[in-house]
Amino acid sequence: MAGTTKRPFWMHQLVEYILGGAMIAAGLQSPTPLVPSVVGAVIMLHAAITIGPIGAFRVINRRVHRVVDVAVIALEVVAGFQPWIDLESGTRFIVVGIAFVHGFVWWQSNFAERVKSPSVSAEGGRSTEIGRIAGRLVGNGVNAVRRPRGDDR
C-alpha cells in the first residue's frame, strides 16, 4: 500500500512489553497459569534482548528480532490451541487474541535501524575559518577593554 507509514521500532518494543505483561497478568488470574505466564515471559524477554530504544540487554539486532518475532507469534498461536496442557477457555481466547495483536503490530512496524549521521569535522572549511576570525575579533576586543590605557594619567 502506497502512503502507509510503518510505526517506529520503540513503539513495537513498548507494545511487546505491554502484551507480555498482559499475558502474565492473564496467567496470574487463571486457574491454569503455566502457559500464559511462560509465553508472556518469552514475549517480554524477546523485547528486552533486542537492540533498540527501550531494550534492556541489547543482544540481538532488529533484523534478527523481526525473524524471531514470527517464531514468537507462532508460539503464541500454538500455546493457545495446544491440547496437552490444561488451559481455561477464557485464557485460551486471551492468548490467541494477543497473538493476533502481536502479528498486527509486527506487520505495521519499521525494523530499519537508524543510520548515524557523520560527525562534523573540526578541521578545514570556510565555516571553521569564519569561526576562528570571529573568535579572534571577540578575544581582541575583550583584551582591549581589559588593558589599562597609558595616556589617561
C-alpha positions as CSV (number, residue, x, y, z in Angstrom):
1,M,0.0,0.0,0.0
2,A,1.5,3.3,-1.0
3,G,1.4,6.1,1.5
4,T,1.3,4.0,4.7
5,T,4.0,4.6,7.2
6,K,5.3,2.0,9.5
7,R,5.4,2.6,13.2
8,P,8.8,3.3,14.8
9,F,10.6,0.4,16.5
10,W,10.3,1.9,20.0
11,M,6.5,1.5,19.7
12,H,7.0,-2.1,18.7
13,Q,9.1,-2.8,21.7
14,L,6.7,-1.0,24.0
15,V,3.7,-2.9,22.7
16,E,5.7,-6.2,23.2
17,Y,6.3,-5.3,26.9
18,I,2.6,-4.5,27.3
19,L,1.5,-7.7,25.6
20,G,3.9,-9.8,27.7
21,G,2.7,-8.1,30.9
22,A,-0.9,-8.6,29.9
23,M,-0.2,-12.3,29.1
24,I,1.4,-12.7,32.5
25,A,-1.5,-10.9,34.2
26,A,-3.9,-13.2,32.4
27,G,-2.0,-16.2,33.7
28,L,-2.0,-15.0,37.2
29,Q,-5.8,-14.6,37.1
30,S,-6.3,-18.0,35.6
31,P,-6.6,-21.3,37.4
32,T,-4.1,-22.7,34.8
33,P,-1.3,-20.0,34.9
34,L,1.6,-22.0,33.3
35,V,1.1,-21.4,29.6
36,P,0.2,-17.7,29.6
37,S,2.9,-16.9,32.1
38,V,5.6,-18.6,30.2
39,V,4.5,-17.2,26.9
40,G,4.3,-13.7,28.4
41,A,7.8,-14.0,29.8
42,V,9.1,-15.1,26.4
43,I,7.5,-12.0,24.8
44,M,9.0,-9.6,27.3
45,L,12.4,-11.3,27.2
46,H,12.4,-11.1,23.4
47,A,11.7,-7.3,23.6
48,A,14.3,-6.8,26.3
49,I,17.2,-8.5,24.5
50,T,16.8,-6.5,21.3
51,I,19.0,-3.6,20.4
52,G,16.5,-0.7,20.4
53,P,15.5,2.4,22.2
54,I,13.9,0.6,25.1
55,G,15.8,-2.6,25.0
56,A,17.2,-3.7,28.4
57,F,20.0,-6.1,27.4
58,R,20.6,-5.3,23.7
59,V,21.9,-8.6,22.4
60,I,20.2,-9.1,19.1
61,N,19.7,-6.6,16.3
62,R,16.4,-5.6,14.7
63,R,16.7,-7.9,11.6
64,V,17.1,-11.0,13.9
65,H,14.2,-9.6,16.1
66,R,12.0,-9.4,13.1
67,V,12.6,-13.1,12.2
68,V,12.3,-14.3,15.8
69,D,9.1,-12.3,16.2
70,V,7.4,-14.7,13.7
71,A,8.5,-17.7,15.8
72,V,7.2,-16.0,19.0
73,I,3.9,-15.2,17.3
74,A,3.7,-18.9,16.2
75,L,4.5,-20.0,19.8
76,E,1.6,-17.8,21.0
77,V,-0.8,-19.4,18.5
78,V,0.4,-22.9,19.3
79,A,0.1,-22.2,23.0
80,G,-3.5,-21.0,22.5
81,F,-4.6,-24.1,20.6
82,Q,-2.4,-26.8,22.1
83,P,-4.4,-29.7,23.7
84,W,-1.6,-31.1,26.0
85,I,-1.6,-28.6,28.9
86,D,-4.8,-27.6,30.5
87,L,-5.8,-24.0,29.7
88,E,-9.1,-22.3,30.7
89,S,-11.2,-21.3,27.6
90,G,-11.2,-17.6,28.6
91,T,-7.4,-17.6,28.9
92,R,-7.1,-19.6,25.7
93,F,-9.0,-16.8,24.0
94,I,-6.7,-14.1,25.5
95,V,-3.6,-16.0,24.4
96,V,-4.8,-16.2,20.8
97,G,-6.1,-12.6,20.8
98,I,-2.7,-11.4,22.0
99,A,-1.1,-13.4,19.2
100,F,-3.3,-11.6,16.7
101,V,-2.4,-8.2,18.1
102,H,1.3,-9.1,18.1
103,G,1.1,-10.2,14.5
104,F,-0.6,-6.9,13.5
105,V,2.0,-4.9,15.4
106,W,4.7,-6.9,13.7
107,W,3.2,-6.2,10.3
108,Q,3.0,-2.4,10.9
109,S,6.4,-2.0,12.4
110,N,9.5,-0.4,10.9
111,F,12.5,-2.6,11.7
112,A,15.1,-0.4,9.9
113,E,18.0,0.7,12.1
114,R,18.8,4.4,12.1
115,V,22.0,5.4,10.4
116,K,24.0,7.8,12.5
117,S,24.9,11.0,10.7
118,P,28.6,11.6,10.3
119,S,30.0,14.0,12.9
120,V,31.1,17.4,11.8
121,S,34.8,17.7,11.2
122,A,36.7,20.4,13.2
123,E,39.3,20.8,10.5
124,G,39.2,22.9,7.4
125,G,36.3,24.5,5.6
126,R,35.1,28.1,5.2
127,S,32.8,27.9,8.3
128,T,35.7,26.9,10.5
129,E,37.8,29.9,9.3
130,I,34.9,32.3,9.8
131,G,34.6,30.9,13.4
132,R,38.3,31.4,14.1
133,I,38.2,35.0,12.7
134,A,35.1,35.8,14.9
135,G,36.8,34.3,18.0
136,R,39.9,36.3,17.4
137,L,37.9,39.5,17.0
138,V,36.0,38.9,20.2
139,G,39.2,38.0,22.1
140,N,41.0,41.1,20.8
141,G,38.0,43.2,21.8
142,V,37.9,41.8,25.3
143,N,41.6,42.2,25.7
144,A,41.4,45.8,24.5
145,V,38.8,46.6,27.2
146,R,40.7,44.9,30.0
147,R,44.1,46.6,29.3
148,P,44.6,49.9,31.0
149,R,45.5,52.6,28.6
150,G,48.7,54.5,29.4
151,D,47.6,58.0,28.2
152,D,44.9,58.8,30.8
153,R,47.2,59.5,33.7
